[in-house]
Amino acid sequence: MLTTAISLAFTLLGAALLLTGGRLLYGPTLPDRIMALDALYINAVALLVLAGIHFDSALYFEVALFIALLGFIGTAALCRFASRGRLFE
């Protein structure tokens, strides 16, 4: 039962990554692309957590935490750049 659920979750997360990747490439506006990049970070973190459960390894959880931190900083920097036109004062 668990292997079926994990396989289904991998499939759905792969589809989510493809769809958000399409939005990132073909998004009509910059805010759409920033939100797609943020969704990609979230999906990547979910995929790593799922891989950590599947392979029973704590390393995946640490990498997921690091990517989540980088994703937050990257999204904040991109939003600041989009609103002000520059990153630093």
PyMOL CGO cylinders between C-alpha atoms (Angstrom):
from pymol import cmd
from pymol.cgo import CYLINDER

trace = [
    CYLINDER, 0.00, 0.00, 0.00, 2.79, 2.44, 0.90, 0.3, 1, 1, 1, 1, 1, 1,
    CYLINDER, 2.79, 2.44, 0.90, 4.73, 1.72, -2.30, 0.3, 1, 1, 1, 1, 1, 1,
    CYLINDER, 4.73, 1.72, -2.30, 1.61, 2.43, -4.37, 0.3, 1, 1, 1, 1, 1, 1,
    CYLINDER, 1.61, 2.43, -4.37, 1.05, 5.73, -2.58, 0.3, 1, 1, 1, 1, 1, 1,
    CYLINDER, 1.05, 5.73, -2.58, 4.70, 6.73, -3.02, 0.3, 1, 1, 1, 1, 1, 1,
    CYLINDER, 4.70, 6.73, -3.02, 4.61, 5.84, -6.72, 0.3, 1, 1, 1, 1, 1, 1,
    CYLINDER, 4.61, 5.84, -6.72, 1.44, 7.88, -7.19, 0.3, 1, 1, 1, 1, 1, 1,
    CYLINDER, 1.44, 7.88, -7.19, 2.96, 10.81, -5.29, 0.3, 1, 1, 1, 1, 1, 1,
    CYLINDER, 2.96, 10.81, -5.29, 6.12, 10.70, -7.43, 0.3, 1, 1, 1, 1, 1, 1,
    CYLINDER, 6.12, 10.70, -7.43, 3.96, 10.74, -10.57, 0.3, 1, 1, 1, 1, 1, 1,
    CYLINDER, 3.96, 10.74, -10.57, 1.82, 13.64, -9.39, 0.3, 1, 1, 1, 1, 1, 1,
    CYLINDER, 1.82, 13.64, -9.39, 4.83, 15.66, -8.23, 0.3, 1, 1, 1, 1, 1, 1,
    CYLINDER, 4.83, 15.66, -8.23, 6.51, 15.07, -11.59, 0.3, 1, 1, 1, 1, 1, 1,
    CYLINDER, 6.51, 15.07, -11.59, 3.40, 16.37, -13.35, 0.3, 1, 1, 1, 1, 1, 1,
    CYLINDER, 3.40, 16.37, -13.35, 3.33, 19.38, -11.03, 0.3, 1, 1, 1, 1, 1, 1,
    CYLINDER, 3.33, 19.38, -11.03, 6.98, 20.12, -11.82, 0.3, 1, 1, 1, 1, 1, 1,
    CYLINDER, 6.98, 20.12, -11.82, 6.29, 19.95, -15.55, 0.3, 1, 1, 1, 1, 1, 1,
    CYLINDER, 6.29, 19.95, -15.55, 3.25, 22.23, -15.32, 0.3, 1, 1, 1, 1, 1, 1,
    CYLINDER, 3.25, 22.23, -15.32, 5.00, 24.84, -13.19, 0.3, 1, 1, 1, 1, 1, 1,
    CYLINDER, 5.00, 24.84, -13.19, 8.03, 24.64, -15.47, 0.3, 1, 1, 1, 1, 1, 1,
    CYLINDER, 8.03, 24.64, -15.47, 5.75, 25.47, -18.39, 0.3, 1, 1, 1, 1, 1, 1,
    CYLINDER, 5.75, 25.47, -18.39, 4.34, 28.44, -16.48, 0.3, 1, 1, 1, 1, 1, 1,
    CYLINDER, 4.34, 28.44, -16.48, 7.89, 29.58, -15.73, 0.3, 1, 1, 1, 1, 1, 1,
    CYLINDER, 7.89, 29.58, -15.73, 8.87, 29.48, -19.39, 0.3, 1, 1, 1, 1, 1, 1,
    CYLINDER, 8.87, 29.48, -19.39, 5.67, 30.82, -20.93, 0.3, 1, 1, 1, 1, 1, 1,
    CYLINDER, 5.67, 30.82, -20.93, 4.24, 32.99, -18.17, 0.3, 1, 1, 1, 1, 1, 1,
    CYLINDER, 4.24, 32.99, -18.17, 2.78, 36.18, -19.60, 0.3, 1, 1, 1, 1, 1, 1,
    CYLINDER, 2.78, 36.18, -19.60, 4.06, 38.51, -16.87, 0.3, 1, 1, 1, 1, 1, 1,
    CYLINDER, 4.06, 38.51, -16.87, 6.97, 38.70, -14.45, 0.3, 1, 1, 1, 1, 1, 1,
    CYLINDER, 6.97, 38.70, -14.45, 4.84, 38.09, -11.32, 0.3, 1, 1, 1, 1, 1, 1,
    CYLINDER, 4.84, 38.09, -11.32, 3.49, 34.90, -12.94, 0.3, 1, 1, 1, 1, 1, 1,
    CYLINDER, 3.49, 34.90, -12.94, 7.03, 33.68, -13.50, 0.3, 1, 1, 1, 1, 1, 1,
    CYLINDER, 7.03, 33.68, -13.50, 8.09, 34.56, -9.95, 0.3, 1, 1, 1, 1, 1, 1,
    CYLINDER, 8.09, 34.56, -9.95, 5.14, 32.61, -8.54, 0.3, 1, 1, 1, 1, 1, 1,
    CYLINDER, 5.14, 32.61, -8.54, 5.97, 29.67, -10.83, 0.3, 1, 1, 1, 1, 1, 1,
    CYLINDER, 5.97, 29.67, -10.83, 9.56, 29.68, -9.57, 0.3, 1, 1, 1, 1, 1, 1,
    CYLINDER, 9.56, 29.68, -9.57, 8.28, 29.70, -6.00, 0.3, 1, 1, 1, 1, 1, 1,
    CYLINDER, 8.28, 29.70, -6.00, 5.99, 26.77, -6.80, 0.3, 1, 1, 1, 1, 1, 1,
    CYLINDER, 5.99, 26.77, -6.80, 8.96, 24.93, -8.34, 0.3, 1, 1, 1, 1, 1, 1,
    CYLINDER, 8.96, 24.93, -8.34, 10.89, 25.33, -5.09, 0.3, 1, 1, 1, 1, 1, 1,
    CYLINDER, 10.89, 25.33, -5.09, 7.95, 23.98, -3.11, 0.3, 1, 1, 1, 1, 1, 1,
    CYLINDER, 7.95, 23.98, -3.11, 7.52, 21.03, -5.47, 0.3, 1, 1, 1, 1, 1, 1,
    CYLINDER, 7.52, 21.03, -5.47, 11.25, 20.28, -5.33, 0.3, 1, 1, 1, 1, 1, 1,
    CYLINDER, 11.25, 20.28, -5.33, 11.14, 20.28, -1.53, 0.3, 1, 1, 1, 1, 1, 1,
    CYLINDER, 11.14, 20.28, -1.53, 8.12, 17.95, -1.58, 0.3, 1, 1, 1, 1, 1, 1,
    CYLINDER, 8.12, 17.95, -1.58, 9.91, 15.65, -4.03, 0.3, 1, 1, 1, 1, 1, 1,
    CYLINDER, 9.91, 15.65, -4.03, 13.00, 15.49, -1.82, 0.3, 1, 1, 1, 1, 1, 1,
    CYLINDER, 13.00, 15.49, -1.82, 10.94, 14.76, 1.28, 0.3, 1, 1, 1, 1, 1, 1,
    CYLINDER, 10.94, 14.76, 1.28, 9.15, 12.00, -0.62, 0.3, 1, 1, 1, 1, 1, 1,
    CYLINDER, 9.15, 12.00, -0.62, 12.50, 10.59, -1.78, 0.3, 1, 1, 1, 1, 1, 1,
    CYLINDER, 12.50, 10.59, -1.78, 13.70, 10.68, 1.83, 0.3, 1, 1, 1, 1, 1, 1,
    CYLINDER, 13.70, 10.68, 1.83, 10.68, 8.64, 2.88, 0.3, 1, 1, 1, 1, 1, 1,
    CYLINDER, 10.68, 8.64, 2.88, 11.12, 6.22, -0.01, 0.3, 1, 1, 1, 1, 1, 1,
    CYLINDER, 11.12, 6.22, -0.01, 14.86, 5.61, 0.49, 0.3, 1, 1, 1, 1, 1, 1,
    CYLINDER, 14.86, 5.61, 0.49, 14.69, 5.95, 4.30, 0.3, 1, 1, 1, 1, 1, 1,
    CYLINDER, 14.69, 5.95, 4.30, 17.52, 8.48, 4.40, 0.3, 1, 1, 1, 1, 1, 1,
    CYLINDER, 17.52, 8.48, 4.40, 17.80, 11.64, 6.50, 0.3, 1, 1, 1, 1, 1, 1,
    CYLINDER, 17.80, 11.64, 6.50, 20.10, 13.31, 3.97, 0.3, 1, 1, 1, 1, 1, 1,
    CYLINDER, 20.10, 13.31, 3.97, 17.19, 14.12, 1.68, 0.3, 1, 1, 1, 1, 1, 1,
    CYLINDER, 17.19, 14.12, 1.68, 15.44, 16.01, 4.47, 0.3, 1, 1, 1, 1, 1, 1,
    CYLINDER, 15.44, 16.01, 4.47, 18.50, 18.17, 5.09, 0.3, 1, 1, 1, 1, 1, 1,
    CYLINDER, 18.50, 18.17, 5.09, 18.81, 18.98, 1.39, 0.3, 1, 1, 1, 1, 1, 1,
    CYLINDER, 18.81, 18.98, 1.39, 15.08, 19.79, 1.29, 0.3, 1, 1, 1, 1, 1, 1,
    CYLINDER, 15.08, 19.79, 1.29, 15.52, 22.21, 4.19, 0.3, 1, 1, 1, 1, 1, 1,
    CYLINDER, 15.52, 22.21, 4.19, 18.44, 23.91, 2.41, 0.3, 1, 1, 1, 1, 1, 1,
    CYLINDER, 18.44, 23.91, 2.41, 16.48, 24.26, -0.84, 0.3, 1, 1, 1, 1, 1, 1,
    CYLINDER, 16.48, 24.26, -0.84, 13.50, 25.67, 1.07, 0.3, 1, 1, 1, 1, 1, 1,
    CYLINDER, 13.50, 25.67, 1.07, 15.76, 28.30, 2.62, 0.3, 1, 1, 1, 1, 1, 1,
    CYLINDER, 15.76, 28.30, 2.62, 17.27, 29.22, -0.74, 0.3, 1, 1, 1, 1, 1, 1,
    CYLINDER, 17.27, 29.22, -0.74, 13.81, 29.31, -2.27, 0.3, 1, 1, 1, 1, 1, 1,
    CYLINDER, 13.81, 29.31, -2.27, 12.56, 31.77, 0.31, 0.3, 1, 1, 1, 1, 1, 1,
    CYLINDER, 12.56, 31.77, 0.31, 15.56, 34.06, -0.11, 0.3, 1, 1, 1, 1, 1, 1,
    CYLINDER, 15.56, 34.06, -0.11, 15.34, 33.85, -3.90, 0.3, 1, 1, 1, 1, 1, 1,
    CYLINDER, 15.34, 33.85, -3.90, 11.64, 34.66, -3.97, 0.3, 1, 1, 1, 1, 1, 1,
    CYLINDER, 11.64, 34.66, -3.97, 12.11, 37.62, -1.63, 0.3, 1, 1, 1, 1, 1, 1,
    CYLINDER, 12.11, 37.62, -1.63, 14.97, 38.95, -3.77, 0.3, 1, 1, 1, 1, 1, 1,
    CYLINDER, 14.97, 38.95, -3.77, 13.02, 38.54, -7.01, 0.3, 1, 1, 1, 1, 1, 1,
    CYLINDER, 13.02, 38.54, -7.01, 9.98, 40.30, -5.55, 0.3, 1, 1, 1, 1, 1, 1,
    CYLINDER, 9.98, 40.30, -5.55, 12.13, 43.17, -4.37, 0.3, 1, 1, 1, 1, 1, 1,
    CYLINDER, 12.13, 43.17, -4.37, 13.77, 43.41, -7.79, 0.3, 1, 1, 1, 1, 1, 1,
    CYLINDER, 13.77, 43.41, -7.79, 10.39, 43.34, -9.54, 0.3, 1, 1, 1, 1, 1, 1,
    CYLINDER, 10.39, 43.34, -9.54, 8.95, 46.08, -7.31, 0.3, 1, 1, 1, 1, 1, 1,
    CYLINDER, 8.95, 46.08, -7.31, 11.94, 48.46, -7.18, 0.3, 1, 1, 1, 1, 1, 1,
    CYLINDER, 11.94, 48.46, -7.18, 14.00, 47.60, -10.23, 0.3, 1, 1, 1, 1, 1, 1,
    CYLINDER, 14.00, 47.60, -10.23, 17.15, 46.92, -8.20, 0.3, 1, 1, 1, 1, 1, 1,
    CYLINDER, 17.15, 46.92, -8.20, 18.19, 44.70, -5.31, 0.3, 1, 1, 1, 1, 1, 1,
    CYLINDER, 18.19, 44.70, -5.31, 20.39, 47.00, -3.24, 0.3, 1, 1, 1, 1, 1, 1,
    CYLINDER, 20.39, 47.00, -3.24, 19.80, 50.56, -2.13, 0.3, 1, 1, 1, 1, 1, 1,
]
cmd.load_cgo(trace, "trace")
